[in-house]
Each structure stands twice: as C-alpha cells, then as structure tokens.
C-alpha cells in the first residue's frame, strides 16, 4: 500500500464450539498477503496518503456465519476508525479493480480454509506440490487446480510449484503481458514464501522440445500427456467497471421506527438530493451498489448500511458478486462523485497543495496538523498516516557496489534517481524503541542495485530481530511520513548518483518543481529544464551557474512560496532572485532554452475542480465498451499495450499506447463517445475528445500528472532509448530452452533467474552476484572456449554474466563490449558503438551492468 501502513489483513475464524458470537479476526502474516483460502472470509484495511478503505472478502466456500461475522466486524472497525473509511464487499473471482490493485503480483486462491486444517504461508517450507492456473492480463488471479495435464489449456499460463523448483508453462496462445505477470508472481512466491531459495524455469508450450530438462521434470510429476491441449478459455471480466444509464437513488430511513428503502430519483442525479439526516443507496443498474451515510443519520441507520445493501442486492435478484461500497458524508469516492452532474466540497480552496484531513464521522475539514494529539488520539495517527511528528533518529545508507555505505547527515534529504537508499527511522512508543525501514528505489537504478537494496533490507530487519516496519518507496511516490522526516527539505534529483568520486555530467541549468505547504508535506522534484515543464499552479526553482530563480506561478499559495525558499537555501547558497509569473527577465528564458508554452490554463487557478481526474484502461473484449479504473494515476500507469481514457470532466483524453492493438486504436473515438453517452451524470455529448499518442502528449494532458517526464518514451541525443522499468525487461531473460539439472543442483542466490538455454549442472563456477539474471545461452560450467582469432567477434553467450575466469583467453573483462559485433552491441546496449563511446564512464558502466557485461 502507499503511505506508512502496509495493507492489514485478518481472516475470520470460528471457535471450536462453532458459536456465531465467537467469530474473531486473526491477523494474517505479511508473507501470506495475496493468498486467500476459498473457505474463509478476510478483512483488508488499506491506508493511502489521503484515504482509508476497508474491504471484506468472501470466499466461495465460506459459511454464512463467517460472512455475517465479517460484515459485523467491518462495521465495528469502521466505527473505531471514526467512520472515515470507505467499506467494500468483495466476492472471490469478482473483486473490484481497487482491491486487486493492492496485490500487484496477483491473487492466489487456495483450496480449503482454516477449519480444514490448512495453514497460511510459512517461509522456507519446500514440501509443496501444487498447480496454479494464471488468469488475467491487468490484474492477475492464480487458482489452485488439479495437478494434472487435464487442467492445462492452450491460452493461459500455469505455474507448477514443487517447492524448490517453480516451472512456468506458457500456453501457445498466451500473450506477453500474461507471461510477464506470471513471472512476477513466480518471483513473489520465491522471495516471500521460499526466502529466495527456489529456482524458476520457463517452458514455452508451443516449443516444449526446446526445454527438455524442464519437460522431464514436468512429466515426472504430471505423467506423459496424451491427446491435445484444451482450447483457450475466454478471460472473465469481473474487474471491469461497466457504466450504465440506469442509475437510481434510494432513501434509507428509520423515521417510522423501522427501516424503509424508497426510490427518490433516477439519473441524472444532483448533490442536493442527499440530506445529512439520512442514508442513501445508489443503484448502478446492478453493476454496483453504493451506500452514502449522512453525518447526522441515526446510529442504527449507519450501522445497518452495509447489511441493507446486501439485502437490497438479494431483493433485486442481482448477482451475489455485485460490488458494494459504503462511504460516509465527506469521504465520497471519485466514482461516487462522478454519478452526479455537479459536486462541490465544503470549504473548497484555491490552488494545489492544501491538504484535507478526515475527522470523526468522516467530516472533511481543512485543519492544521497537530502532532501533539497523535498519542492521545490513535485514530488521528491512522488518518494522518503519521506514527509521530517525525522527530526521531534517522540513519541513511546508499547501495554502492551492492553493499551499504552510510551517509553523513549533511547529505540527508538529497536523493538521486540513479541510486537506491535504505532509511532507518527510530522512534519511541510507550518508552519502547520502534523502527521503520524505508527502501527508496531510484527510477534509474540498476536491477542489481534494486535487488541488493531488498536483500540488505532483509539483513537489517534480521539485525533488529524482525521489529522494523518495511516500506518500499518508489521514486516520486514518497509517503507523508517519509516527507516529514526531512522537514520540508527533501530534494529528488532525476538522475545521476550521490556517490563520492563519481562526477555527474553537468546538465547546465536545473529545474525543480516544489510542492507542499509546510514541513510535513514538501518535496522538490527535478524536472526537465525547459519552459514546457512550468505549471502556473506551482513554485519552481531554476538553478543556473550564478543564480537561483524562485518562479512563483499565479496559482501557488503563500505557504508554498515559503517552503520553496527553504528548499532553495538547501539547494545552493547562490544569490536568490524572485520571479513572478508574467514578469520573467530575459535571462530566465535563456536558461530554459527559450520561452515556450506551458500548463497555464486559467481554470487551474480557480477553485479545485469538483471532479477529480480519473484514468481508465479501455477494452472491448466482450463486444461492448468496458473500463478498468486505475487508482492514483501516474505516468507509470500508462500502459503501452493499451488505450487509456483520462476524464478531466471538461475534456476526454484518449491516450493510445505504442503497442495498442489496431482495432482498439481505430475504435478509440467511438469508445469515448460511448463513454459520454452512457455516463450516469448525463454528460454533454459534445465534450471535447482529444486523441493523444504515446510520446506526443500535449501540455493540457501532462499537466494532470505530477513531475511528468517528457523523455520517458523518447530517444536521447546520444541515441540511447529511455531506460524502461526493470520489470519490462524480465521476459527478455526468461525464454524457451531453459533447463534444470536434477535436484542436487545448488539453489541460485536470491534474485537469480534461469534464462534461455541455461544449464544448471554441478560445477565449481562462481554464482553470479545477487540480482543477476542468467541470460541467453548461458551455461554454468567452466568455459574452455579458445581465444578468438584477431579480428573476430565473440557471441554474446560467451561474454554475458561471466566471471573473469570463465571468459575466453585474451578477453579483457573490463572491455567485453570490444569483442561484440556492432549488431550485438547495439542490441544489448541500445546504442551504436560510437554513441556508447561518447557517453561518460559512469553511464557506460551503468549500461554494461544492465546488459550483463560488467
């Protein structure tokens, strides 16, 4: 989860007596997150930077008593948290996209339940044999099926989990996205459940003969396959949010002494239909049921809201898997607000950066954060995602050469996108030491560094006897408490490294976007030093050789200006010059490469838009337009394989990914029209529809994303493509012809994969460093390859991921790229030989590390 708190899970257990009143919540261990027994019910509490959600999950084989107990416990938990969380009812195989988004690597459905004697995941247990059927392209589910060839089909991916070995079998008709998701799930099982001590192998179902050793293992478990594979099964689409024009509003009241549900209105709905003294049900034609609780409604009405929604579903004969959301007045979800023609927030303010906090009974107020109340009011600590006032002890280490190097406090708060860091925060609660361990991952860090960061975090966690709370922090997604630690002086550099002795290339002028209104929520993020990066709503710092300009946009607040001054003092001791938007000196534009258009829409200077922007993945797989909502939109959420719809209310953007299929691309405009036509709020069908292609996004589109990187999908001047997320390249290391030796083979170190043509035979060859992949045609055996003749090039398989002793005679281990042909070098490093040679040394080494040539 985002924010300080990880998702918290409980399973509903029944006492041996079987009495309903003895149902209780039992915490689920962290390593079991994402694993759900079909015979149980679960409660998941998710806390993000600005909201809390409670989900109760119902297994298909769970008892009515367990389901009833879950509903009651959810209501009690909601009351304990002050009524602020949004409650969700989730049914196995029909979970909402929001719920599935918590488990990035997928959900695993397990047979049985607590009563049947099954236990949740235990680390480092290898006596396992199961077959997981992987379904879904965006949100993955893995269901335990019979360990038999009869369970396989040609269109899906399957994981044969044998404890120390996990074999991924890719159906001949499965796509690249499904394969990648399965790889991530296999990695998650290996790391969380096996302590990194399992081997992962991949078999392409259409080319099984290329993986003889793996197929030998599979046949030893499954027997010889007879007959053809079953045909591909169509993917279910329960995670798609379907719009419907049949929206109705019902009033739930107990004025007469008994609860009565009465229809109030049909779409389009207006906000004035909702009264604080009552509760309401919004029926989206059976696709979902939303419950709104007025802040002045009776205690009985609020407590029974969830139960009444379930009863409403039964009375309407809707599917038992119908999604249910329950929210309090002032804590409405974006989806709920979009059902109304207009929506205004009480106490709306101008500009960005003002933070709304949620109080008792979910009344949203704009209040000053009082850290003194945290210990006296635990519910406030939960709502603020703050365990204390961030005045505890801080230690920071940077990953250097896969080891930890402690930093001096003088450099605290300065994070470089080419590095990974561990931040240990120590504080006291009830006179007892508590720890939070943040793992900060730079966007441009190498896969080795990211893997080493996770490994070192485990080692440090063990050092403190498992006490620290571990928080994975991705660059640009820093939680509130992390920001507060640095007292408004957090600076994030886009690239480069903070390592001693390494000279970062001089970028000339540097531009930083500052967001935040006080010490607890401020950060400065480096953006491209171009005029187009400016935004009228924010403060920017432009650092040149002689001066720092503080550029104040017309929409920024006084608090934001004060925080920018503090950051500027940290960034440099140079002279400071304040520049008001519209009064810039010529030198300012010269430093940015000339004046150019930027995000300065006057609408953004007015009151906050009553409708938050929403991002959807578009699909027409079922023959009609459907959408999957993406939570907490960022640039990283734009999937190049899809068409994405960004709804900013006054405009509709269709973002077309580079690899989106031709039919979806052609139908994109029709899909947008269908979206407007069926929108429950009665949207204007003439709302502008703007089609945007990947890599050519206009300012009116990028302005909705924080710290947008215009070069993410472009090619640099040196001819080097933008480095994608490390996850995007994993399939390049997992191909056919993967072979495994018998079980006497030593297990690979944490982070290793078995790549194409890899043979794991007993040998004295040193294992690669943590996080390395065994690449194409790698053989883990001592090499006896003779030295090449003068003028000859060597194949990549002789150079990739080899220790100096394994290289052919005469090969300089520090200049392996010299022995590659021009074609092989360009394929591995992503640039020509001349382009590579023009790069600074640190950048060359970075590329070589990623390619396995270092």
N, C-alpha and C positions, 0 to 999 in steps of 0.2 A: 504494500500500500504506500501511498505517498504520505508525507508527514511523518511525525515521530513514531506513531504507533504502527506496528505491523497489524495485519488482519488478525483478529482474535476469533478462535473457533471453539465451539463447545458441541459435544454430542449429547443427545438426550438419552439417559439411561433409566431403566426401570429397576427398582429394588427387587430382591429375590421373592418378596411377598407378592409382587405383581400388582400392588395397590396404586391406583392412579395418582393419589396425592403424594406418593413417594418418588415421582419422577424428578430427576435432578439434572443439572448441567455439569458435565465433566469436561475439563479442558482437553483440547486435542494438542499433542506435541507439535512444535513447529515443523519438524521434518515430515509430518503427515499432512500438511496443508495441501489441499487439492485432491486428496484421497477421500472418497465418500463411500461408505457401506450402503448398499441398496436397502438394507433392513433397518436403517436408522434415520433419525432426524438431526439436523445440525442448526446451530445459530452462528452466524458470522457477523462480527462487528467490524466495520471498516471506517477508518477516520482519515480524511484527507485534509488539505490545508484550510478548507472553508466549510466543511460539512461532515456529518456522520450518517452512516447508513447501517441499518440492522436487517440482515437477510435471514429468514429461516427456511431451510432446505428440507424437502420431504422426499425420502427415498421411496421408490415404487413398492417396496415390500415392507415399509414401516407400518406399525399398528395405528389404529385410530387413537388410542390412548397417547401414544408418542406425539402424534400430530396435534392433538388437543393441548398437550402439555407445552409443546413448542410455542403455540400461539399465546398461551398464558404467560410463559416466561419472557417472550418478546415484549409483551405489553408491560410487564414489570421492569424489564431492563430499560425500556423507553422512559418510564416514569422516573427511574433512578437517575437517568441522564438529563432530566429536566424537560422531557417532551420534545427535544430538538431533533433527534434522528428521524430520517425517513425509513419507514418499515417496508420490507419487501417479502412477498411469499414466492418461493422458488420451488419448482417441481422438477424432479430428475428428468433429464433429457429435454427440458423446455425452459432452461434457465434464461434469465434476461441477459442482454449483452453487457450490462453493467456488472452483473455478478461474474460472468465469465472473464471480463477484463481484469479481474483481480488475480486470476491464475493464468499468467501469460503463457505458461508452458502446457496448459490444458488441464482438464478434469479427468480423474480416473475413478470409474465406477467399479466397486469391488463387491463380490458376492457375499451374502450373509450379513451379519451385524454383530453387535456386542453380545446379544443373548446367545448367539450361535457359537460363542467362544472365540470368534476371530478377534485379533488384536490389531491396533493401528501399527503403522510402520515402525519398525525398530532398526536402528542403524547397524550396519556391519553384520547383517544376517544374510546368509547366502543359500540356505536350503529352501530355494524358491523355484517353482515351475509354474508359469502362467503365460497365457497368450492374450495380448491386448489388441483390440480392434480400434484403430485410429480413424476418427471421422472429423470432418470439418476443415475448412481452409483458413478462416479468420480466427475462430475460437474452436479449439480442439477438445474433443472428448475421447477418452480411452476406456473401453468397456471390456471387462474380463469375459472371455468366451471360452468355449470348449477347446482344449489343447488338441486340435485335430485339423487335418487338411480340409475337412468339410467346412470349417469356419472361414476359410480364405475366399476372397473373390478378386477379380482382376482389376478393380477400380480403386481399392483402398490400400492403406499401409498397415502392416501388422508388426508388433514387437513381440518376439519370443524371448521372454525373460527367464533365464536359467540361473540367476543369482550372480555368478562371477562373469557370465557372458550374456550380453544382450544382442540379439540379432534382429536387425530391422529389415523386413521384407517389403519391398516396394512393388505394388501391383503394376502390371504393364501399362495400365491406363491412368495411374495416379499422376498428379501434376507436381511441379517443382515446389509449389508452396506447401502442399501436404507433406512432401518428403522433408522439407526444412523443419516444419512444425514437429514432425515425428523425431527428428534428430535432437531438437531442443528438449523434447520430453524424455528421450532416452538419456540425454546428458543430465537432466534434472533427477531422474531416478538414480543414476550412477552416483551423482555428487551428494544428494540428500540422504538416500537410503543405503548406499554402499560405501560411503566415505571416500568416493573417488577410486575405489579398488575394483571396478568392473571394467571389462573390455566391451567396446561397441563395434559391431561389424555390420556391413550393409550389403544386401543382396538385391539386385535388380531382377524383378520377377520375369521380365522379358528376356533376360540374358543370364539365366541361372548357371549355365555352363561356365561362365566367367568367374564364378565363385565356388570352385569345387570343394574347398575345405569347409566353408560355411554351410554349403548344402549337405555335406556329410554329417555335420553336427545336427542340422535341422531334421534330416531323415532318421538319425539315431533317436530323436525324441518323438517325431511325428510319424515315422514309418515311411514307406515308399508311397508316393502319391499316385493314385490311379484315376484315370479319367481327366477331363478338362476342368479348369477352374470355373467357378460360378461367375456369371456375368456381374458387371459393376452394379452396385446398389446406388440409387439416387440419394444425394445428401439430404437429410432432413433440414428444415429451415426454421426451427423454433426460436432461433436467436434473432430473427429478423423482426424489426418493428414495422408493422403494417399500418398505414394511415387508413382511416375510414371516414366517410362522410356522415355516418350515422352516430352522432355524438349526442348523448342525453345527460342531463343533470338531475339528480335526485336529492331531495332533502331527507335527512335522518333526524328525527326529533322524538323526545320523550315527554313533551308538554302534557299529553293526556294521561301520563302515568305509565304508558307502555311505548316501546319504541315503534315508530311508524316510518316507513320509507315511501316517499311520494314524489312523483315526477314533477319537476319545476320548469324545465325549459329544454329545447333542442338547440342544436348549433344554428348559427354562431353564438357562442357564449360571451358574456361580458362579466367583468370582475364584480360589478355591483350586485350581481345575483347572490354572491356569497356573504353571509352575515356571521359575525363573530360569535353569536349565541348558539349556532347550530353546527352540525356536521353534514357533509355532503358526499355523495358518490357520483363520480363522472364515469359513465359507461362508454367506452370506445367501440361500441358495436360488438363486444365480446372478445376483442383482441387484447384488451387490458381493462382493469377496473382500478380507478384512482380514488382514494378517500382523503377528504380535506377536513381537518378538525379545527373549528373555530376556537380562539383562545378563551372565550367566555362560555363555551359549551359546558354542559354538566360533566362531572367526573365520570358518571356512568356512560354517557354518550362517547366520551373519548376512549374509555377503556374497552368498550364493545365495538369500536370502529372496525378493527381487523376481523373480528368474528362476524360482524354484519356483512362485510364484503364477501367473505366465504359463503355465507348463507345466500347472499344475492346471486352469486355465481350458480349455486345449486338451483335456486328458484327460476333462473333464466335458462336452465339446461345448457349452460356453457361448459366447455371442456374443463375438466378438473385442473388442467395445467395452465389455465388463464392467469396471466400475470397480475399481481395485486401490489399496489403501492399505497402506503398510508403516510400522510405528511401533516404537520401542524401549520397553522397560520403563521406566515412569516418565514417558513422554511420550505417553500414550494420548490419543486424541481423545475429545471428548464423545460422539460417535456410538458409538465402541467401548465406552465405559463403559456406555452405555445398553443394551447387549446382555446385560448381566449383572444378576442380581437385586440384588446389593449390590456396592458398590465402596468401598474405604477407601484413603486416601492415607497413606503413611508420614510420621509427624511432623505430622499434621493439627493445626492450631492454632485457637484461638477467635477469633471476631470477623473483621472485614474489614480490609484494608489491609496484611496481611502478604504479602510477595512471595516466590514460589518461583522459584528460578533453576535453570537446567538445566546440569548439568555433563557431564563426559566420559562417554561411553556412555549419555547421556541419563538419568543418575541424578538424580532431583529432590531437591534438598536446600534447606533453609532456611538461607541463608548471608548474611553481611554483605558488601555490595558493596565490593570493594577496587579503587579506581581505579588503584592503582599497578601492577596486573597487566595493564592494558589493552594497553600497548605490548609487553609480554613475551609475552602470550597473545592473538593476534588472534581466536582462536575465542571467548574470553570477551567481547571487544568486540562480536562479532556476536551472541552470545547475549543480552547486556545491551542491545543497540541503543544503545551509548554509544561515540562516537568518542574521547572524552576525559572528564575529570572536570568538564566544563562550566565551567572557569575561564578560558575565552578572552575575547576582546573582544566586546562586544555593542553594536550600534547599532540603534535602532528609529525607524521613520518611520510616521506616520499619514497616511492618504489624506484630504486636505482639498481640496475643490473640484477633485477629480480629479488633484491634484498631491501631491508628497511634502512632508511637514513633519516635520523631525527633532525627536525628543523629548529632553527633558533627563533624565539618568539618575535624577533624583529620582522620576520617574513610571514607571520601568521596573517591569514586573510587573503593572501595572493595565490591564486590557483591557476595553473597553466593547462590548457587543453591537451597538451601532449604528454601529460603526466597522470599518475594515479597517486592518491594520498589515503592514509589512514588517520582519522582524527579521533582521539580518545578523550571523551568528556567525563570528568569525575565530579560528582556532587554528593551531598548528604541528604538522606531522608530518615527521620527518626534516629539521628546520630549513627546511621549505618551508611557506609560508602556504596554508591550506586555508579554504574558505568553505562555510557552509550558509546558505541564504536561505529563511527561513520566511515563508509568506504566510498570515497569520491572518485569517480571514473571520468577522466578527460575524454572529450569526443574524439580526439586524435591519438589517444594512447594505443600502443600496440596490443595485440591479443595476448602476448606473453605477459605484459605488464598488468593487464586486467585479470588474467588468471592468477598471477603471483599476488596481486592485491587481495583476492579472495582467499588464497592459501595463507597469506600472512595474517589475515583477519581471524582465520580459524586458529592459528597458532597463538595469537594474542588472546583470543577467547579462552583457550585452554589454560593460558598463563594465569588468567583471573578466574579459573575454576568454573567457566561457563556462565559467569554472572552478567557480563555486558549484554546490553540490547544492541543487536547489529542492525544497522540501517544502510542499505545500498542507495547511494546518491548518484544519480546520473547528472552530468553537467547540464545546467540550465533548469533542473528540477529540484533545487535545494529546498528542503522543508523549512518551516518557520523557525524552529528551534536552532537549526544549523545557521540560519541567517543571524539570529540573535546572538550567537556565540561571539561573532566578530564585531558586535556593537556598531553596526552601520558602515563598516569599512571593508566589506567583502568585495574583492575585485577579481573578476574572472577573465583571464586572457584567452583569446580564441585558440591560439596555437602556441608553439614553442615549448620551452621547458625551463624550470627554475633551477636546474642542476648547476652546481658550481663547475666552472671551467668550460661550460658549453656556451658559445656565443650564438644567440639567436639572430637570424637575419634581420637587419634594420628595416622595418616596414615603413619608415618615414613617419608621417602623421598617423596618430592612433585615435580612434573614436570610441567612446564608451557611453552606453545608454544607462542612465541611473533611474532606478525605480524604488520607491519606498518613501514613507512619511515619517519614520522615526527609527531609532537604533535597532528595533526588534525585527524590522522587515525590509531593510535596504540592501541592495546589491548593485554593483556596476558591472555590466556585461559588455565586453568588447564586440563591436560590430564593424563591418567593412567601412573604412574611412572614405565614404562617398556621400555626396549630398543626399542621394536617394535613401540613405539609412535614417535620416532625421524623421521625427514624428512630432507634430505640433502639440501633443499631449504630454511630452516628457522633457526632462532635462538631459542634455548631452555634454560630455567633456571631450574637447578636442585638444589633444596634446601634440604640440609641434616641438621643434628643436629649441625654441626660445620662450614659448608662452603656452599657458593652458587657458583655452577659452571655455567659459561656462555659458552654454547656449540654453536660454530659457524659452521653451515653447509657450505659446499663448494659452494652452490648456493646462499647464502644470500649476501646482499649488505652492504656497509659501513654504510648507513643510518639506516638499520635495526639493526646493531650492536650497534650503538649509542643509539637508542631508548631502546634496551634491557638493556643497562647499567642503564638508568634512572629508568626502572621498577624494576631492581634488588635492587636499593637503597631504593625503597618504600617497597619492599617485606621483606627486612631484612637488619640489619646493620652488619651482619656477614661478614667475610672476603670473598672477591670475587676472583675466580680463572678462568681465561680464558682457554677454552679447544677448540682446533681446531679439526675439524673432521679428524679422522685418527691418532690423537696424544693423545688419551684419556688415562689418568692414570688408573691403575687397580681399584683404589677406586671409580672412576666414574661408572664403570660397576658393581661393587659390590653393589653400592647404587641403581642401577636399576634392581637388581636381576639377574645379569649376562648378558653377551653380546648375542645379538640375531639379526636376520636380520631386517632391517627397510627400509623405502622407500628411496632408494638411486640410482634410475635409472639415468644414466648419461644423458639421453635425457632431464630430467627435469632441467639440469644445462645449457642447450643450450638456444637459443632464445626461446621466448614464442611460444608455439605451435600455428600455424596459424589457427587451427580449435579448437574452444572451445569444451570441452566435452558436450555432450547432453544426457539427460536422457528421456526415453520414457516408458510409460506403454504399454505393448503388449496385443493385443486382436485379436482373430479370430472369433468373434461373427457373422460376416457377411459372413463367409466362405472364406475370403481372409485376408491376413496379413494387419493389420492396427496398427497405433501407435497414442498415445496421448502424446504430449510433456509436460514435467514437467518443469516449469520455476524455475530458481535459485536453482539448485539441492542441497539438503542437506540430511543428513542421515534420517531425519524425513519423507522425501518423499518416502522412500522405503516402499511400502505397502505390508504387509504380505499376503494379499489375491491375489497378482498379480505376474506376471512375468515382470521384468523391464529390459530394454535394455540400457546399458551405452556405448555410442560410443565415444571412445577416439581417433578415426581415425586410429591409428595403431593397435588397438585391439578392439574387441567387447566383452563386458561382458554381460552375461545373468544372472541376479540375480533372483533366484527363491524363492519366499516367502513361508513361512512355511505352509500357508493355500491356496496356489495357487491350482486351480483345476487340476486333474490328466491329463486331455487331454492337457491342455496348457503346463504342465510340460514336457510331452512326446514330444510335437511338438516344444519345445523351440529352439532346434538346427536348425530345418527346417525353423523356423521363422527368425532366424538370417541369414541363407543363403539367404532367400528370400529378406531380408533387403539389403544385399550386392548386390544381383543380380539386384535389381530394383533401386539401389541408382543412382540418376541423375548425379553424378560426375564420374561414371564409376569406381567404387571401385574395388580393387583387390579381386577376389572371394576367394583367399587363405588367406585373412586377418585372423589372429588367432581369434578364437571364444572361449571364456573362460566361462564355466558354474560355477556359484557361488551359493551356498545355503546359506540361511539366517542363520547367526550366525557363518559361517565359511568363512568369506571374507578374501582373501589374501591381503598383503600389496599393491600389484600392483593395487588393486581395491580401498581400503580405502584411499590411498594416494591422490585421486582426491577429497576427502571430507575434509573440514576443521574441526579440532577438533573431529575426529571420536571417538566414544565411543565403545570400543570392548566388553564391558559388557552389552550393551543395551539389548541384547536378551539372555543373559546367566544367569546362576544361581550362586548366591554368595556363599561364603564358609559357611555362616550361613544358607544356604538352602532357602534364600528368593529370589524369582524371581525379575528381574529388574522391577521397577515400571513403567508401561506404561503411556502414556499421559492420563490426566484426562478424555479426551473425549472418550477414548477407553472403559471406564467402564460405560458410561451413560446408555447403554441398559440394564445393569445388574440391574438398578433401575427402568426401565420402562418396565414392563411386563404386562401380562393379569391380570384380576381381579381388575383393577383399578376402583374405584367407586367415584362418586362425589355426594355430597348432593345437595339439591336444592340451588338456587341462593342466599339464605340468608346466606350461609356459608361465613365466612370471608375469603378474598383472602389471599393466603400464602405470606410470605415475599419474597423479591427478592431472586432468586436463588433456590427456592424450586421446587421439582417435586412431582408428585403423583405416588407412586410406586405401585407394585403388592399388591392387597388386601387392599389398603389404603381406609379408610372410613373417609370422611371429614364431621363429624357431629358437630353441635353446641356444644361446650363444653368449660370448663374453663381451659383445658390443655394448658400449655405454648407452644407457637410455637417454633420449632427448630431454632437454630441460622442461620443467613444468610448463604446461600450456602449449607445447609444440604439437603440431599435427604431423602424422606420418603421411607424407604426400605421395604424388603419383609414382608408381613403380618402385616404391621404397622397399628394400629388403634389409631386415635387421639381422645381418650376418657380416662378419669381417669381409671387407672388399679385397679382392685380388685383381681388380681391373688394372691392366697395364697402363702406363702413362701414354697419353695421346702423342701422335707424331706432330712435329712442328707444323703449325698452320691449321690443324684440325680442331673442330669444336667438339665438346662433350655433350651428351644428352643430359637433360635436367635431372634425370633419375640418379645420375652419378654424383650430383653436387648438392641436391636438396637435403636439408636436415641431416647432414653427415658430420660426424666429429672429424677433426683433422686427421686422425689415424685411419679413418675409413675412406678418405679421398684417394684418388689415383695418384701415383707417384708424380712429383713435379708440380702438383697443383698448389698454388698459394691459397691457404684457407681464408685469407683476408681479402682476396680478389677473385672470388669464384665467378663473378659476373663476366670476367675477361674470357672465360672458357665456354661461354654460351654463344650460340649463333645469334644474329641480330633479331631473328624472329622469336626465338625462345626468350631472349632478354626482354623484348617488348611485351610478350605475353605474360611474363612473370612480374615485371616491374611496372608495367603500364605506361612506359615512355620509351622513346628511342635512346640509342646509346649516347648520342651527342647531348640529348636533353638530360639524361641521367648525369653525365659528367659535368654539366653546368650547375648542378644542384650543390648546396652546401653539404659539408661532410655529414652533419647530424641527420640531414634529410635522406642522404644516400643510405646511411646505416639503418634508418627507420624503415625504408622501403625494403632493404635486404632482409631485415628481421622478419617483416611480414611475409616475404616470399620464401623464407627458409634458407637464405643464402648467407647467413651471418654466423 
